[in-house]
């Protein structure tokens, strides 16, 4: 690439190299600082609502940060070539196919502001010589700003290339419109998508942790189709790592066979919405599934199959993770960090209407064992089950879904 400013002196280059090497060990903290503000700045509700795309956006940010830092270890203070790898290209293709057009320039401006403050603090802490500090800040400012300009241009170029080569955009865009609540005639939607809209629907979101597991995702979709028992099935590519699925039938779908089919692999994760009828049911079940997916990712849960009907209360409680942590600690006290078997026994006991016999059957344990565990759990808990069973159950459910929420202090 064309050099737009003089190369730094050896002393300045060595200082930049040393700083970048240290920052490469802190990329997670740096990305955590700006990824959410820059995502919100892109000002696209469809992007914000899809946890898989949010994860891909985070991966894009990580690639960009590592690219600049690594380049400045190798060639300190010089112009850095933007990195647009296969995963970035796939992400851009997915955005284009769904009609999502983030404002990358605004996102970069927000990220650059936060990132520059972090870089400034690191430079001041490491450069005792004021003259050296000025030189380091001068050349890295030029490099960072130019990198931002070049990266935005590269992302826009990738978007144009994706728009020209996308042959499935019309069908995906129609699904996106329906799912987002745009007015649509049922017969028109049925005709274009070849999917029965007037019946009952259940929306699912399947996703994987990375594009390298795409084969498992394809196999899971085939398994869902087979397990659906002849019901009408609609599948849409939401991103490189996720698929949206709808199942429709004249009656509400029993997803037992679908859940069983998905349980055969550890690579696939699934979120399921509540059933709904007609276009509104198509939308609402899908929104439920997206919310369940976002909950699982937000809390770092290892759950593989999550029905929104089971976690709706937890979703509301955990929108603020720090607040959820305080709620769990204040409700459960020492029980929050006690043996998992104690908490599971107490939660099952409450869910079974305080019936020890039913709880023992659900836990495959002896009735006396369950009684002892429930009694011990209640002793440890700050709030007693007889005083506030609703709060107790909610706190136990939060901890069941996100076991590390107490250990991770984010307040």
N, C-alpha and C positions, 0 to 999 in steps of 0.2 A: 504494500500500500504506500501511497505517496506520503512522505514525511512532511509535516506542516510546521515543525518547530525544531530547533537544534537539539541534538542528543545531549543528555546531562553529563556532567563531569563524572569521573570514576567514583569520587567520594559520594556524590548525590546518588548515583546508580546503586552503589553498595547499600546505602541507607534505604532506598526504595525496595531493593531486593529483600533485605532483612525484614522490613515491615510487612511485606506481602507474604513472606514465609510464615510469619507469626499469625497473620490474619487468616491464612488458609486453614489453621487449626480452630478457627472461631467462626466458620462460615454459617453454622446453624444459628448462632446467636444473632449474627448480622442479618440473615434472611428473616428470622422471626421479627426483627425490628421493623422491617419495611414491607413485608409481603402482603399483609392485610391492608394497610393504608393504600398501597399502590393498586391492589385489586379493587378496592372500593372506588378508587379514582377512575377506574376504567368505565364505571357508570353503565353496567349492563346487568339487569336483574337476572337474565337467563344464565349468565356466567356465575353469578354469586349463588344461585340456587342449586347448582350442580356440583356436588362434592368431588366428583372425579375430575371435572375440569379445573376446579380450584387446586387440586393436587397437581395437575399437569402445569398449571400456572406457576405453582411453587417450584416445580422441577425446572421450568424455564428460567426462573429467577436464579436458582442455584447454578445452572449452567453458565449464565451470564456473569455471575460473580466469580466463579472459579476460573472462567476464561480470562477475565481481566487480571486477576491476581496471578495466575500461572504465567500469563504472557509477561507480566512485569517482574517475575522472578527470572525469566529467561532473557528478556530484553527490557530492562527497567526504563520507564519513562517514555517509551515509544508509542506510536499509534497502534491500537489493538484491533485485529480483525474480528468482527462479530462472529459468534458461533451459532450457526443454524444447522443443527444435526438432524438425524432421522426422527428423533422424538419430537423436536420442535416443529418439524415439517408436518408430522402427523397431527399435532395439536392445532396448528394453523388450519389444516384441512378440515378438522372437525368443527372448528369455529365457523369457517366459511359455509360448510354444508348445513349448519343449523342457523345461518343468518345472524350469527353473533359477530359484532364488529367492535371489539374493545378499542378504546383510545390509548394506544400504546405510548403516544407522545406524552400524554398527561401522566400515565402510570410511571414512565421513566422519570419525569420531572419530580414526582413525589418520592420515588425510590432514591433518586440522586441526592435530593435534599437531606434525607435521613442518612444515607450511606456516607455522604460527605462529612456530616457531623461526626460520625463514628471514626472515619479516617482522620479527621482533624484531631480528635482526641488522642488517637494512637500515635500520630506524628508528634504532637506536643509532648506526650509522655516519653517518647523514645529519643527525640532530638534535643540534646542539651544545648547545642550550638545554635544561636538565633539565626545566623547567616545560613547555616545548613538547612535549618527548618524552613526558611523562606524559599530556598531553592527547591526543596522537596515538594512543598505545597504548590509552588508555581508550576512545576512540570507535571505533577500528577493531576492538577486541576485541568490542565490542557488535555491530558490523556483521557481523563474520565468524561469530560464534556464531549469530546470528539467520539469517544466510544458510545456514548448515549445516542448521539446523532446518527452514527453509522448503524447502530443496532436497530433503531426505529425504522430507518430506511430499508434495512434487510428484512425486517418483519413485514413491512408493507409490500415489499417485492414478493415475499413468500405468499402473502395473502392474495395478490393478483394472480400468481401462478396457480394457486389452489382454485380460485374462482373459474379460471379458464378450463381446468381439467376435471371439474366436478360434474359427474353425470347423474348423481343421485340427489342432488340438492333439492329438487322440487318436492319429492316425497318426504324427505326429512324436514323441510321447511313447513310442510302442511301439518305434520305431526307436532312440530314445535308450536305452531299457531293454535292448534286445538288444545294442547297441553297447557298453554299459557292463558287460556280463557277467551281467545278471540271468538267472535260470533261465527258459527258455522252450521250449515244444514246437515243433519245426520245422513241423509241420503247421498249428499255430495261427498261427505267424508268416506262413507262406505264404498262408493263407486271408485274413488281415487286410490284408496288404501286397500281395497278388497278385504275388508275386515268388518264384522258385524258390530255396528255401533249401538243398536237399540237394545242389546242384551246386557246382562250383568258383566262387569269387568273387574279384574284384579290386576293391578300394576305391580311389576317387579323391576328392580334394578340389580343387575349382576355386575360385579366389577372384580378386577384383579389389581395386584400391587404394582405391576409394571408390564410394559408391552411385551417383554420376553415370555410372558405366560399366556399370550394370545391364543395359542392352540387349545389350552385348557378352557378358555372362554368359549370358543367355538363348540367344543365338545359338550359343555354345560348347556348351551342353547339347544343342541340336539336332544339332550337328555330331558330338558324341560318340555320340548315339543312332544316327545314320546310319552312323558308322564302326564301330560295335560288331558289325555283321554279323548282325543278327537275334537277338543274345543278349538274355536277360532283363535289363532295366535298371530300377533303382530310383533315384529322385532325391529328395533331401530338402533343404528350405531350412534351412541351418544358421544363417545370419545374413543381414543385408541385403547383405553383400559376399561371401558364400561359399555353396557348395552341396556336399553330400555325394552321391556317386554310387557305385553298385555295379553291376558287370556280372557276370552269372553264365552258365555254360554247362556242358555235360557234360565239356568239356576245359578246360584252362587257356587263358585269353584271350591272344591275341597283340595287344599294344597298339600295334603299329607304326602301324596306320592311325589309331588314336585320337591318338597323338602327332603324326602328320602333320596331322590335322584341327585340332588345337589350335595348331599352329605358325603358322597364317595371321594371327593377331592378336597384337600386342604388349601388349594390355590384360589378357589372361587368363594366370593362373599356375596350374600344376597340380602336385599331389603324388600319387604313386601308391604303394600298398602292395604287398607280396608276395602272390601268390595263396594262397588257402586254401580248404578244403572244408567245407561244412556251416555250422552256426551259429558254430562256433569260428573257421572261416576268414572268415566274414562280419565277425566282431569284430576278429580279428587284422589282417586286411588294412586295415580302417578305422583301427585304432590306428597302424599303420605310416604310412598316408597323413597322419594328423594329426601324427605325429612329424616326418615329412619337411617338412610345411608349417611347423611351429614352428621347425625348423632353419633353413630359408631366411629366415624373418622375423627370427629371433634374430641371424643373422649379417649381415643386410642384403644378402643375395645378390641378384643380378639374374637368377638362373636362372628360366626360364619353365616348365621341365618337369623334375621331380625324382623319380626312383624311389628309394624308401627302401632297396632292396637295394644301391644304389650308394653310399649315404651313411650306412649304419648305423654304421660305425666312426667316421665324422666326427661323427655325432650324439653318440656317447659321449665323444669327445675334447673337444667344444666346449661341453658343458653349462656349464663355467666359461670364459668368453671370455678372461679374463686368463690363465688357465692354458694355454689353447690358443695364445694369442699367444706365451707363453714357450716352449712346445714347438716351435712353428714356427721361432722365432728360434734357439733352441739347436740345432735339427736342421739347418737350412738355412744359417744364418749369412748371408754376403753374397748368397747365391743368392736369398734371400727377396725382395730388392729389385732383382734383376737383370732382364734382358729376359725377358718372358713366354715367348718362343719357346724359350729355354733350358730353363725349367722344364717346359714342355709336352713337349719332346723327351725329357727324362729320365723324366718320369712315364710316358709312353707306352712307353718302352724297358723300364721295370720291369714295367709291366702286360702287356707282350708276352713276358714270360719272358726278358728280356735278349737278345732276338732283334732285331738291328738291321734285318734285311730286313723283318720283319713290322711293326716300328715305322715304318719308312719308308713302307710301303704305307698304314698307318693315317693317317699325317700328310700323305700326298700329297707327299712330299719325296724328294729323291735320298738314297740310302744314305750317301754320303760327307758330305752336309750333316748328316744325323742323327748320324753318328759324331762330327763336329766339335762339334755342340751338346751332345751327351751328355758328351763329354770336358771341355768348358769348364764345363758345369754342375757336374760332379763336382769340378772343381778349386775352384770357388767355395764349394761346400757345406761346412759344418762337419763333418757326418757323411758319410762316403763311402758310396756305394751298395754297394760290396763288403763294407763292414763291417756295415751294418744296413739292408738294403733295405726291411724292413717299416716302420721309422720314417721312412725317406726318402719312401716312397710315401704314408704317412699325412699327413706334413707338407705334401707337394705337393698332396694332395687338399684339405686344409683351405684352403690358399692359393688353389686353383682355384675353390672355392666362395665363399670370402670374401676377395677380393683386398686389401681394405683392412684386414685384421685386424692386419697388422704396423704400418701407419701409425697406427692408432688405439690409443693407449696407454690402456687401461682398468684397468691394474693399480694 
